[in-house]
Every structure is written in C-alpha cells, then in structure tokens.
Amino acid sequence: MVLIIHLVLPSLKFDVPTIFCMVIMIVPWLTPIVESVEVAGVKLSFKALEAAKGKADEAGLLSPIEEVEYPKYSFQSIAKEDPNLALAALRLEIEKRLNLLAETQGLSIRGNKGIGSLMKSLQREGIITNEQQSVLADMIGLLNGAVHGAKVDERAAEWAVEVGPRLLQSLDNRIDSKAPIR
C-alpha cells in the first residue's frame, strides 16, 4: 500500500512513525486471516484460544451454557476494561479449581510446584483424562501469555467471558460431586 501511494505521489515522504501508523490501521482488517500478533516479543494467538475452546468442549471440560450464571466471576466484569487482567484472573480461577478437585479426590498436592505438575498428578491418578490434561495445559499456556504482558485484544476477553464460566462450572460440578472428570 505504501509503495502504491509512493508511486502515485512521489513527492510524499514517509517516515517510520507514518509507516507504523499505517500498519496499525490495517491490522484490524487482517484479523480474520492473521493467526497471532506479536508485540515486543510477546505473542498471543486468538485462533489458538478458539481451538482450545473446541478441544475443551470435545474433552467434556465445558458445561452447557444454560448451567452458567452471568456475571458470576470477577474476570467477566473487567474483561472490557482490562482483557489481560481478565485472562489472568481466569487462569487463577482454573488453578484454584484444580487444587480443590485434587483435595476432594484425596490427592496430596503438597509436593506440587505449579499448575503443570498438578495437572499431571490429576491425570496420573485418573481424575482427569490424558485429553483433558492436554487441553487444560494448552489453555493455561495461552492464559499465561496474558499474565506475562502479551497484547490481548477484545476478542480474547470475549473468549474468556464465554468459555471461562463454562469451564469453571464444569470443574465446580466435579468438585461438588467428588467424581473424576469423565
């Protein structure tokens, strides 16, 4: 585009800030075909979030929409104002639920050093399936990007508002029933 403008108006000068602004103006129209955005070395992929949602649904990790009350969680309230904070809060809520699930199943979590280790323990004990552990690990990885300052657009926040409550409700149901996730 810059090249075309330069050919039509050769006297027009382009500096780095002008080109940067032009790129920023074009990005919203490219989002349907762009898989991810990387800014200052931090990358967050919206398509990856959507793929994680589909896998979570297939793995039985999402409750039906009808079972979820809105708004129930703090991350739903802040999603529009601060998408990074909303995704970080969702990640913390998931970790809390996984710890509670482990406790209700009698799994000792004292030696776990993090959520990855916790998920592996839950999977090893048959509390969650291999597929569910894999999906949760993918989701946590994506949500960690937001925690570490990845640029998050409003679609990612909308994803959290839609998928987060369904996932948390599903985990809450398993905690309340003390049944393994199947």
C-alpha positions in Angstrom: 0.0 0.0 0.0 2.8 2.4 0.9 4.5 1.5 -2.4 1.3 2.3 -4.4 0.9 5.7 -2.6 4.6 6.5 -3.3 4.2 5.6 -7.0 1.1 7.8 -7.3 2.5 10.7 -5.2 6.3 10.5 -5.5 6.8 13.8 -3.6 5.1 12.4 -0.5 7.7 11.4 2.1 7.2 8.5 4.5 9.0 8.3 7.8 9.0 5.4 10.3 6.1 6.7 12.5 3.9 7.3 9.5 4.5 3.7 8.2 3.9 2.3 11.8 0.6 4.2 12.0 -0.4 2.9 8.6 0.3 -0.7 9.7 -1.7 -0.2 12.9 -4.6 1.0 10.8 -4.5 -2.1 8.6 -4.2 -4.7 11.3 -8.0 -4.8 12.3 -8.9 -5.8 8.7 -6.3 -8.6 8.8 -7.6 -10.2 12.0 -9.7 -12.8 10.2 -6.7 -14.2 8.4 -3.9 -13.4 11.0 -3.4 -16.2 13.4 -1.5 -14.3 16.0 0.0 -11.0 16.9 3.5 -10.5 18.4 4.5 -7.2 20.0 7.8 -6.7 21.7 8.5 -10.5 21.6 5.2 -11.4 23.4 2.7 -13.4 21.3 -1.0 -14.2 21.8 -3.0 -16.2 19.4 -6.8 -15.7 19.2 -7.2 -18.7 16.9 -5.3 -20.8 19.4 -7.8 -19.7 22.1 -10.7 -20.7 19.8 -9.1 -24.0 19.1 -8.6 -24.6 22.8 -12.3 -23.9 23.3 -13.2 -26.6 20.7 -10.9 -29.1 22.3 -12.2 -28.4 25.8 -15.7 -28.9 24.6 -14.8 -32.2 22.9 -13.0 -33.3 26.1 -16.1 -32.7 28.2 -14.5 -29.8 30.1 -17.2 -27.3 29.4 -20.6 -27.2 31.0 -23.6 -26.4 28.8 -24.3 -22.6 28.5 -27.6 -23.0 30.3 -26.0 -24.0 33.6 -23.8 -20.9 33.9 -25.0 -17.7 35.7 -23.9 -14.4 34.3 -22.0 -12.4 35.5 -20.7 -14.7 38.2 -16.9 -14.2 38.2 -14.8 -11.0 38.6 -13.0 -11.6 35.3 -16.3 -11.2 33.5 -16.8 -7.7 34.9 -13.3 -6.5 34.0 -13.0 -8.1 30.6 -13.8 -5.0 28.5 -11.7 -2.6 30.6 -8.6 -4.9 31.1 -8.5 -8.0 28.9 -5.1 -9.0 30.3 -6.3 -8.9 33.8 -9.5 -10.9 32.9 -7.4 -13.7 31.3 -5.0 -13.7 34.3 -7.9 -13.9 36.7 -9.4 -16.8 34.7 -6.1 -18.6 34.9 -6.1 -18.2 38.7 -9.7 -19.4 39.0 -8.8 -22.6 37.0 -5.8 -23.3 39.2 -7.9 -22.8 42.3 -10.5 -25.3 41.0 -7.9 -27.9 40.0 -6.4 -27.7 43.6 -9.8 -28.1 45.1 -10.5 -31.1 42.7 -7.3 -32.7 43.8 -8.2 -32.2 47.5 -11.7 -33.6 47.1 -10.2 -36.7 45.4 -7.7 -37.2 48.3 -4.7 -36.3 46.1 -1.9 -34.8 48.1 -0.8 -31.6 46.5 1.9 -30.5 48.9 4.7 -31.5 46.6 3.3 -29.9 43.5 5.4 -27.0 42.4 2.9 -25.5 40.0 -0.2 -26.0 37.9 1.6 -28.1 35.3 2.7 -30.6 38.0 -0.8 -30.5 39.5 -2.4 -31.4 36.1 0.0 -34.2 35.6 -0.8 -35.6 39.0 -4.6 -35.4 38.4 -4.1 -37.2 35.1 -1.8 -39.8 36.6 -4.4 -40.6 39.3 -7.2 -40.9 36.7 -9.0 -37.8 38.0 -8.8 -36.2 34.5 -8.1 -37.9 31.2 -5.0 -37.5 29.1 -7.0 -35.4 26.6 -8.4 -33.2 29.4 -4.9 -32.7 30.8 -3.6 -31.8 27.4 -6.4 -29.3 26.7 -6.0 -27.7 30.2 -2.2 -27.4 29.7 -2.8 -25.7 26.3 -5.3 -23.3 27.8 -3.1 -22.4 30.8 -0.2 -21.8 28.4 -2.3 -19.4 26.4 -3.6 -17.6 29.5 -0.1 -17.4 30.9 0.7 -15.2 27.8 -1.7 -12.6 29.1 -0.2 -12.8 32.6 3.2 -12.0 31.1 2.0 -9.0 29.2 1.0 -10.3 25.8 -1.1 -7.8 23.8 -4.7 -9.1 24.3 -7.5 -7.8 22.0 -11.1 -7.7 22.9 -11.9 -11.0 21.2 -9.7 -12.8 23.7 -11.6 -11.1 26.5 -14.9 -12.1 24.9 -13.5 -15.7 24.7 -12.8 -15.6 28.5 -16.2 -14.3 29.2 -17.8 -17.1 27.1 -15.6 -20.1 27.8 -14.3 -19.3 31.3 -17.6 -19.7 33.2 -18.4 -22.9 31.4 -15.1 -24.4 32.2 -15.2 -23.3 35.9 -18.8 -24.6 36.2 -17.7 -27.9 34.9 -14.9 -28.1 37.4 -17.2 -26.9 40.2 -19.6 -29.7 39.3 -16.9 -32.3 39.6 -15.6 -30.8 42.9 -19.2 -30.9 44.3 -19.9 -34.4 43.2 -16.4 -35.6 44.1 -16.4 -37.6 40.8 -13.5 -37.7 38.4 -13.9 -35.7 35.2 -15.0 -38.1 32.5 
